[in-house]
Amino acid sequence: MAVECAEIRRHHRVGIKDIAGIHLPTNMKFQSPAYSSIDTEETVEPYTTEKMNQVPGGYLALTEGFEIMKVDFNNLQELKSLATKKPDKLGIPVIKEGILDAIVVWFVLQLDDEHSLSTSPSEETCWEQAVYPVQELTDYSVKPGDHVTMEVSCQDCYLRIQSTSILDLEHKMEVSKSCTKNKDLLSLENEAELCSALANLQTSKPDGVEQTCVLESTEIALLNNIPYHEGFKMAMRKVLSSLTPEKLHQVMDTHCQDNEMSSETGQTNTIQSTPEPSYVLDVSEGFSILPIIAGTLGQVKPYSSVEKDQHRIALGLISEANHFPKETLEFWLRHVEDESAVLQRPKLDKLWSIIILDVIEPSGLIQQEIMEKAAISRCLLQPGGKIFPQYVLMFGMLVESQTLVEENAVQGTDRTLGLNIAPFINQFQVPIRVFLDLSSLSCIPLSNPVELLRLDLMTPYLNTANREVKVHICKSGQVTAIPFWYHMYLDDEIWLDTASEASHWKQAAVVLEHPMQVEVGEELVLSIEHHKSNVSIIVKH
């Protein structure tokens, strides 16, 4: 079925034209890896997966469910023919007004004439659904009476849904019902009619040569994260402004010395010293426009550490669209002989004004070796320079979540037909679940959020490897897990919440091996240990 889903949209389409004052050029197109053509040499799966009944914000079905393919795995000839079969062209009627964000696919597995299994989002199932994001249209709005058209094929062992378009009410074209059991499924059989219709669809492209840049879904969500970029812009401006008077003073001193030398020789010095730029290094992983934002803040020399050529081309186009001189943005890895030693001085006699580090992984965990990187970075900062973020506070709370319990370990023998496989399988369970969406997690909070840990990148003596935190129980129940997230402080006033609605980060949770019964008014003690970027949490009654 075709769906509207804001969460899928923000992870697969850049929905804004300006980011913290930086204009994105119209000929720059971003795509997620879920978009790939069968003609390319890429082996990337042409879809992503989601549990649609747990996606944050939910979704709106824009069409009825429809059958796109039927495969008989006992028919060898039919399986072989899939590799050479031309794509099926489908047209599906829209039943609700909304924004077309994706085609969601699930399967009905017919075990025999009487028994079947469904992976539908409306079923209680362990399966996720396949999600094919729609990424190519100039207008994604649909209304009842429109048709969503697409091509479906399975030529390379991947089910592909391509050429997704919207056929609006103004088009006059004949459609015939396909020979399937679903009466709402329309097949566009006449090739000439299809081509004529597609010529007028909402797939027109802006003038000029388009440059496509493939980003991970978390990188696209990051571009859509307005508070993130605005926060960094404000924090960088404050640091650079605080360093300006010192630099101006140095320039004046140099100018005075030049005048004294000129007066002694009886010559007039007409050449004025230009101020030394502030050096900003962004070593956050993946695609980042923070160096370009830094370049708008005055006499700044920003360096980006992106590795992929297409990312560098994209940043170059963005710089040009914002009228940056070509020499403004530099790619740091071109200046570093050993890529494993990224943290170095910008020049032999210079230091950095700002170094931007990745502290939290998209999964919700702390980046490995982050404190070691922070220690090196502190040695490379000029007086008054800063690491961003300056410190991070880790928060957590006690919850009762049957979902996390059941997804983390095999529960008893009832669901395994009496077979006692839990002792063996549960040996391989992990103590921390990652990539969670706390906003949509099925759970009952048993406490208020509490601060668990402080990671200070600028002032290391404030860090503690071990600490105990008392947690007040505000609701009776069973403690089964401790979800946690972070507040990243760029300075004491500007901070980012990794659990906010706009966040591109996910959350993580410690799942207790043995649930703990608690009553209102009780206090539990959490013992937190931080060692080499790994955090462990033990609950004491």
C-alpha positions in Angstrom: 0.0 0.0 0.0 1.0 3.6 -0.5 1.4 5.5 2.7 2.1 9.0 4.2 4.7 8.8 7.0 6.6 11.8 8.2 9.3 9.6 9.8 10.0 7.9 6.6 10.0 11.2 4.7 12.5 12.9 6.9 14.9 10.0 6.6 14.7 9.7 2.8 14.0 13.2 1.5 15.7 16.5 2.2 12.6 18.7 2.8 14.2 22.1 3.4 15.9 24.5 1.0 17.9 26.6 3.6 19.8 25.2 6.6 21.0 27.7 9.1 21.3 30.4 6.4 23.0 28.0 3.9 21.0 27.7 0.6 20.8 24.2 -1.0 21.2 24.5 -4.8 18.2 23.4 -6.9 20.5 21.2 -9.1 21.7 19.2 -6.0 19.6 16.1 -5.4 20.0 13.9 -2.3 18.9 10.3 -2.3 19.0 7.5 0.3 20.5 4.1 -0.5 17.0 2.7 -0.8 16.8 4.2 -4.2 18.8 2.2 -6.8 18.2 1.3 -10.4 18.5 -2.2 -11.7 20.8 -0.8 -14.4 23.4 0.2 -11.8 26.2 -2.1 -10.6 25.3 -1.5 -7.0 24.1 -4.4 -4.9 22.4 -2.3 -2.3 18.9 -3.5 -1.3 16.4 -1.2 -3.0 14.3 -0.8 0.1 14.6 -0.3 3.8 12.6 -2.0 6.6 10.4 -0.7 9.4 7.9 -2.1 11.9 5.2 0.2 10.6 3.0 -0.2 13.7 5.8 1.1 15.8 7.1 3.9 13.6 7.2 7.3 15.4 4.2 9.4 14.5 2.4 6.5 12.8 1.4 6.4 9.2 -1.7 7.1 6.9 -2.7 4.5 4.3 -3.3 6.4 1.1 -4.5 3.3 -0.9 -6.0 -0.1 0.0 -3.6 -3.0 0.2 -3.0 -4.4 -3.3 -1.3 -7.5 -4.7 1.9 -6.7 -6.6 3.2 -10.2 -7.3 2.4 -13.8 -6.8 5.2 -16.4 -6.8 4.9 -20.2 -6.6 8.1 -21.5 -5.1 7.2 -25.0 -6.2 7.2 -23.9 -9.9 10.8 -23.9 -11.0 9.9 -22.5 -14.5 8.0 -19.6 -13.0 11.0 -18.8 -10.7 13.4 -18.8 -13.7 11.1 -16.5 -15.7 11.3 -13.8 -13.1 14.8 -12.9 -14.2 13.7 -12.1 -17.8 10.1 -10.9 -17.2 9.5 -7.3 -18.0 8.3 -5.0 -15.1 4.6 -5.0 -14.4 3.1 -1.6 -14.7 0.5 -0.9 -12.0 -1.9 1.9 -11.3 -3.5 2.0 -7.8 -6.4 4.3 -6.9 -5.9 6.7 -4.0 -8.5 6.7 -1.3 -7.3 9.4 1.1 -5.7 12.8 0.6 -2.1 13.1 1.8 1.5 13.1 0.9 3.0 10.1 -0.9 6.1 9.0 1.1 6.5 5.3 0.4 5.2 2.1 -0.8 5.0 -0.5 2.0 5.2 -4.1 1.1 4.4 -7.2 3.2 3.9 -10.9 2.3 1.3 -13.6 2.8 3.0 -16.9 3.0 0.7 -19.6 1.9 1.9 -22.8 3.7 -0.8 -24.9 2.2 -4.5 -24.6 1.3 -5.6 -24.0 4.9 -2.6 -22.3 6.7 -0.9 -19.0 6.0 1.3 -16.4 7.7 1.1 -12.7 7.1 3.8 -10.1 7.7 1.2 -7.2 7.5 1.7 -4.3 9.8 -1.9 -5.0 11.1 -0.8 -8.4 12.4 1.1 -9.3 15.5 4.2 -10.5 13.8 8.0 -10.7 14.4 8.6 -9.4 10.8 9.2 -5.9 9.7 7.8 -4.6 6.4 9.7 -3.6 3.3 9.6 0.2 2.7 10.2 1.7 -0.8 10.6 5.4 -0.2 9.3 7.7 -3.0 12.1 10.2 -3.8 11.8 11.6 -7.4 8.6 13.6 -7.6 8.3 17.4 -7.7 4.9 17.2 -5.9 4.1 14.4 -3.6 0.5 15.4 -2.7 -2.3 13.0 -3.7 -6.1 13.1 -3.4 -9.0 10.6 -3.9 -9.3 9.8 -7.6 -5.6 10.0 -8.3 -3.6 6.9 -9.1 -0.2 5.9 -7.9 1.6 4.2 -10.8 4.7 2.1 -10.5 6.7 -0.6 -12.2 7.3 -3.9 -10.3 10.0 -6.4 -11.1 12.2 -9.1 -9.6 14.9 -9.6 -12.2 17.9 -9.7 -9.9 16.5 -11.5 -6.9 15.4 -8.1 -5.4 11.8 -7.1 -5.5 12.0 -3.6 -7.1 9.4 -0.9 -7.2 10.5 1.8 -9.6 9.2 4.8 -11.7 6.6 5.6 -9.0 4.5 8.5 -10.2 1.2 10.2 -9.5 -1.6 10.3 -12.2 -3.9 13.1 -11.3 -7.6 13.6 -12.0 -7.1 15.7 -15.2 -5.6 12.8 -17.2 -7.9 10.9 -19.5 -6.7 7.4 -20.0 -8.2 3.9 -20.2 -7.3 1.4 -17.5 -8.3 -2.2 -17.4 -8.6 -4.4 -14.4 -5.9 -7.0 -14.1 -6.6 -10.6 -13.8 -6.0 -10.7 -10.1 -8.3 -11.4 -7.2 -8.0 -7.8 -6.0 -10.6 -5.6 -7.7 -8.8 -2.4 -6.9 -5.6 -3.3 -8.7 -5.4 -1.6 -12.1 -2.9 -2.7 -14.8 -1.8 -0.2 -17.4 -1.5 -2.6 -20.3 -1.4 -0.3 -23.2 2.2 0.8 -23.7 1.3 3.8 -25.8 -1.2 5.1 -23.3 1.2 4.6 -20.5 4.0 6.6 -22.2 1.5 9.4 -23.0 0.4 9.5 -19.4 3.9 9.4 -18.0 5.0 12.3 -20.2 2.6 14.5 -18.2 3.3 13.2 -14.8 4.8 15.1 -11.8 8.4 14.0 -12.7 9.7 17.1 -14.4 13.2 18.2 -13.4 14.6 21.7 -12.9 16.8 23.2 -15.6 20.5 22.6 -15.4 22.6 19.5 -14.8 21.6 17.6 -11.7 24.2 16.3 -9.3 22.9 13.3 -7.3 24.4 12.6 -3.9 23.6 9.4 -2.0 23.4 9.8 1.7 22.6 7.3 4.5 19.1 7.7 5.9 20.6 9.1 9.2 22.6 11.7 7.2 19.4 12.9 5.4 17.6 13.1 8.8 20.6 15.1 10.0 20.2 17.6 7.2 16.5 17.9 8.1 17.4 18.5 11.8 17.0 22.3 12.0 17.7 22.7 15.8 21.0 20.9 15.3 22.4 23.3 12.7 21.0 26.4 14.3 22.5 25.3 17.7 25.9 24.8 16.2 25.8 28.1 14.3 25.0 30.0 17.5 27.7 28.2 19.5 30.4 28.7 16.8 29.5 32.4 16.5 29.9 32.8 20.3 33.4 31.2 20.3 34.6 33.0 17.2 33.4 36.3 18.5 35.2 35.8 21.8 38.4 35.2 19.9 38.1 38.2 17.6 39.3 40.9 20.0 42.5 39.0 20.8 43.2 38.6 17.1 42.5 42.2 16.4 44.9 43.2 19.2 47.6 41.0 17.6 47.0 42.6 14.2 47.2 46.1 15.7 50.5 45.2 17.5 51.9 44.0 14.2 50.7 47.1 12.4 52.4 49.4 15.1 55.7 47.5 14.8 55.5 47.9 11.0 54.9 51.7 11.4 57.9 52.0 13.8 60.2 50.3 11.3 58.9 52.4 8.5 59.4 55.7 10.4 63.0 54.7 11.2 63.8 54.1 7.6 61.8 57.2 6.5 59.4 55.1 4.4 55.6 54.9 4.6 54.2 51.4 4.9 51.1 51.2 2.8 50.6 47.4 3.1 48.2 46.5 6.0 48.4 43.1 7.7 45.4 40.9 7.1 44.0 39.2 10.2 44.8 35.5 10.6 41.7 33.4 10.1 40.2 31.2 12.8 40.7 27.5 11.9 37.6 25.2 12.3 37.9 21.4 11.9 34.8 19.2 11.6 35.7 15.5 12.1 32.2 14.3 12.6 31.5 11.1 10.6 29.5 11.2 7.4 28.1 14.1 5.4 28.1 17.5 7.3 27.6 21.1 6.2 28.9 22.5 9.5 32.1 23.6 7.9 30.2 25.7 5.3 28.1 27.2 8.1 31.3 28.1 10.0 32.6 29.7 6.8 29.7 32.3 7.0 30.8 33.5 10.4 33.7 35.9 9.4 37.4 35.4 8.9 37.2 31.6 9.2 39.1 28.8 7.4 36.9 25.7 7.7 38.1 22.1 7.1 35.8 19.2 6.3 36.8 15.5 6.9 34.3 13.9 4.5 35.9 11.0 2.6 33.6 10.2 -0.3 34.1 12.0 -3.6 30.4 12.6 -4.1 30.2 14.2 -0.7 33.0 16.6 -1.6 31.4 17.4 -4.9 28.1 18.2 -3.1 29.8 20.4 -0.5 31.6 22.2 -3.4 28.3 22.8 -5.2 26.7 24.1 -2.0 29.7 26.4 -1.4 29.3 27.8 -5.0 25.6 28.3 -4.6 26.3 30.4 -1.5 28.9 32.4 -3.3 31.9 31.1 -1.3 35.3 31.7 -2.8 36.7 28.3 -3.9 39.6 28.4 -1.4 37.2 28.9 1.6 36.4 25.3 2.2 39.2 22.7 2.5 39.0 18.9 2.7 41.2 18.0 5.6 42.1 14.4 4.5 43.9 15.9 1.4 46.3 17.5 3.9 46.9 14.5 6.1 49.4 11.9 5.1 48.0 9.3 7.6 44.2 9.2 7.6 44.3 7.4 11.0 45.8 10.5 12.5 43.2 13.1 11.5 43.7 15.2 14.7 46.7 17.4 13.8 47.5 21.1 13.8 46.1 23.0 10.8 49.7 24.3 10.2 52.9 23.8 12.0 52.6 27.2 13.8 48.8 27.3 14.1 46.1 25.8 16.3 42.4 25.2 15.9 39.7 27.6 17.2 37.0 24.9 17.1 37.1 21.1 16.7 33.8 19.3 16.1 33.7 15.7 17.3 31.1 12.9 16.9 30.2 11.8 20.5 27.0 9.8 20.0 26.5 7.2 17.3 23.2 7.2 15.4 22.4 3.9 17.2 22.2 5.7 20.6 25.6 4.6 22.0 28.7 6.6 22.8 31.3 6.7 20.1 34.3 4.5 20.6 37.5 6.2 21.8 35.8 9.5 22.1 37.6 10.5 25.3 40.9 9.7 23.7 40.0 11.9 20.7 39.0 14.6 23.1 42.3 14.5 24.9 44.2 14.9 21.7 41.9 17.7 20.5 42.4 19.7 23.7 46.1 19.8 22.9 45.4 21.2 19.5 43.2 24.1 20.6 44.3 27.7 20.7 43.7 29.6 24.0 39.9 30.2 24.1 39.3 27.5 21.5 36.6 24.8 22.2 35.6 21.3 21.4 32.0 20.8 20.3 30.2 19.4 22.2 31.9 20.6 25.3 30.2 18.1 27.5 27.4 15.5 27.4 24.9 14.5 30.0 23.4 11.0 29.8 19.8 10.6 31.1 17.8 7.5 31.7 14.6 6.2 33.4 13.2 3.0 34.7 10.4 1.4 32.6 8.2 -1.7 32.3 8.3 -2.9 28.7 7.0 -6.3 27.7 8.1 -5.5 24.2 11.7 -5.2 25.1 11.6 -8.3 27.2 10.1 -10.4 24.4 12.5 -9.0 21.7 15.6 -9.5 23.9 15.2 -13.1 25.0 13.2 -16.3 24.4 10.4 -16.4 27.0 9.7 -20.0 28.3 8.5 -22.9 26.1 4.9 -21.9 25.3 5.8 -20.1 22.1 8.3 -22.8 20.9 5.9 -25.7 21.0 7.2 -27.0 24.2 10.8 -27.1 23.1 13.2 -25.7 25.7 15.5 -23.7 23.5 15.7 -20.6 25.7 18.8 -21.6 27.8 20.8 -22.0 24.6 19.5 -19.1 22.5 19.6 -16.6 25.4 23.3 -17.1 25.8 23.7 -14.9 22.7 21.4 -12.0 23.9 23.0 -8.5 24.1 22.5 -6.5 27.3 21.9 -3.2 25.4 19.2 -2.7 22.7 20.1 0.0 20.2 18.2 1.9 17.5 15.2 2.4 19.6 12.5 5.1 19.2 11.6 6.0 22.8 8.6 8.1 21.6 6.9 5.0 20.1 8.3 2.3 22.4 5.5 0.4 24.2 6.4 0.9 27.9 5.2 2.3 31.2 7.5 4.8 32.9 8.1 3.8 36.6 10.4 6.8 37.4 11.2 10.3 36.2 14.3 10.8 34.0 17.5 11.1 36.0 21.1 12.1 35.1 23.2 9.0 34.9 26.6 10.2 33.6 28.6 13.3 32.6 31.2 13.1 29.8 33.2 16.3 29.8 35.4 16.7 26.7 36.8 20.1 27.7 37.3 19.6 31.5 38.2 15.9 32.0 38.7 16.1 35.8 34.9 16.5 36.1 34.4 12.9 34.7 34.0 9.9 36.9 34.4 6.3 35.8 32.0 5.0 38.4 29.0 6.6 40.2 25.8 5.6 42.0 22.4 7.3 41.4 19.3 7.1 43.5 16.1 6.7 41.6 12.7 7.4 43.1 9.9 5.1 42.0 6.8 7.0 41.0 4.6 4.1 39.8 4.4 0.4 40.9 5.3 -2.2 38.4 8.2 -4.4 37.1 11.4 -2.7 36.0 12.4 -4.5 32.8 14.6 -1.9 31.1 16.5 1.4 31.4 16.2 3.5 28.2 18.8 6.2 28.0 19.6 9.2 25.8 21.8 12.4 25.9 21.8 16.1 26.2 24.8 17.4 24.2 26.0 20.8 25.5 27.7 23.0 22.9 28.1 25.4 25.8 26.3 26.0 29.0 23.3 27.6 27.3 23.0 25.7 23.9 22.3 22.0 24.0 20.8 19.3 21.8 18.4 16.5 23.0 19.1 13.2 21.2 15.6 12.1 22.1 13.8 15.1 20.6 11.3 14.8 17.8 13.7 16.4 15.3 16.7 14.3 16.4 18.5 12.1 13.9 19.8 10.0 16.7 18.0 6.9 18.1 17.9 5.8 21.7 19.2 2.7 23.5 18.2 0.7 26.5 19.7 -1.7 29.1 17.4 -4.7 29.3 17.4 -6.4 32.7 18.1 -10.2 32.7 15.6 -10.5 35.6 12.7 -8.0 36.0 12.5 -6.3 39.4 9.2 -5.6 41.2 9.0 -2.1 42.7 6.4 -0.1 44.6 5.6 3.6 44.7 7.8 5.5 47.1 10.7 3.0 46.9 14.2 4.0 45.9 16.6 2.0 43.7 20.3 2.6 43.3 21.8 2.5 39.8 25.5 1.7 39.6 26.9 3.2 36.4 30.3 2.4 35.1 31.9 4.1 32.1 35.0 2.4 30.7 36.5 2.9 27.2 33.3 4.4 25.8 31.2 1.5 27.1 28.5 2.1 29.7 27.1 -0.6 32.1 24.2 -0.1 34.4 23.5 -2.4 37.4 20.3 -2.0 39.4 20.5 -2.4 43.2 17.4 -2.8 45.3 
